[in-house]
């Protein structure tokens, strides 16, 4: 593992340490996680989008191609109305 030296405002580091303690982690772990995600670029978001699209395409929901109208979507019983 490589060490990295960065300059950060002391007040920011203090607040980050408090928050990291509250989350049960460390500032180093948070920076490490951020840099790992940053280095990967958009890959995690693209992978999630691809997985969602694949799940939607393989879904068996609405295979009958039934269409819903706006009125159908808003048709519901209201308390006190008959």
C-alpha positions as CSV (number, residue, x, y, z in Angstrom):
1,X,0.0,0.0,0.0
2,X,1.3,3.5,-0.9
3,X,1.3,6.4,1.5
4,X,-0.1,9.7,0.2
5,X,0.6,13.2,1.7
6,X,-2.1,15.8,1.1
7,X,-2.8,19.2,2.6
8,X,-6.3,19.7,4.1
9,X,-7.6,22.5,6.4
10,X,-7.3,21.5,10.0
11,X,-11.0,22.2,10.8
12,X,-12.1,19.9,7.9
13,X,-9.9,17.1,9.2
14,X,-11.3,17.5,12.7
15,X,-14.9,17.4,11.5
16,X,-14.0,14.4,9.3
17,X,-12.5,12.5,12.2
18,X,-15.6,13.1,14.3
19,X,-17.9,11.9,11.6
20,X,-15.7,8.9,10.8
21,X,-15.8,7.9,14.5
22,X,-19.6,8.2,14.5
23,X,-19.7,5.9,11.4
24,X,-17.3,3.4,13.0
25,X,-14.5,4.0,10.5
26,X,-11.5,6.2,9.9
27,X,-10.7,9.2,7.7
28,X,-8.0,7.1,6.0
29,X,-10.6,4.4,5.1
30,X,-13.0,7.0,3.8
31,X,-10.3,8.6,1.6
32,X,-9.2,5.2,0.4
33,X,-12.8,4.3,-0.6
34,X,-13.3,7.7,-2.3
35,X,-10.1,7.3,-4.3
36,X,-11.0,3.8,-5.3
37,X,-14.4,4.9,-6.6
38,X,-12.9,8.0,-8.3
39,X,-10.3,5.9,-10.0
40,X,-13.0,3.6,-11.5
41,X,-14.8,6.6,-13.0
42,X,-18.4,5.9,-14.1
43,X,-18.0,2.1,-14.1
44,X,-20.0,1.4,-11.0
45,X,-22.9,3.6,-12.2
46,X,-22.8,2.0,-15.7
47,X,-22.7,-1.5,-14.2
48,X,-25.8,-0.7,-12.1
49,X,-27.6,0.8,-15.1
50,X,-26.8,-2.3,-17.2
51,X,-28.0,-4.6,-14.4
52,X,-31.2,-2.7,-14.1
53,X,-31.9,-2.8,-17.9
54,X,-31.1,-6.6,-18.0
55,X,-33.5,-7.2,-15.1
56,X,-36.2,-5.2,-16.8
57,X,-35.8,-7.1,-20.0
58,X,-35.9,-10.4,-18.4
59,X,-38.9,-9.5,-16.2
60,X,-42.1,-11.4,-16.7
61,X,-44.2,-8.5,-15.6
62,X,-46.8,-7.2,-18.0
63,X,-46.1,-9.8,-20.6
64,X,-49.7,-9.4,-21.8
65,X,-48.8,-5.9,-23.0
66,X,-51.8,-4.4,-21.1
67,X,-51.9,-0.7,-21.4
68,X,-52.9,1.6,-18.5
69,X,-54.6,5.0,-18.9
70,X,-54.0,8.0,-16.7
71,X,-57.5,7.5,-15.3
72,X,-56.7,3.8,-14.4
73,X,-53.6,5.0,-12.6
74,X,-55.6,7.5,-10.5
75,X,-58.7,5.3,-10.0
76,X,-58.8,4.6,-6.2
77,X,-61.3,4.5,-3.4
78,X,-61.3,7.6,-1.2
79,X,-62.5,7.3,2.4
80,X,-65.9,8.9,2.9
81,X,-66.9,8.7,-0.7
82,X,-69.1,6.0,-2.3
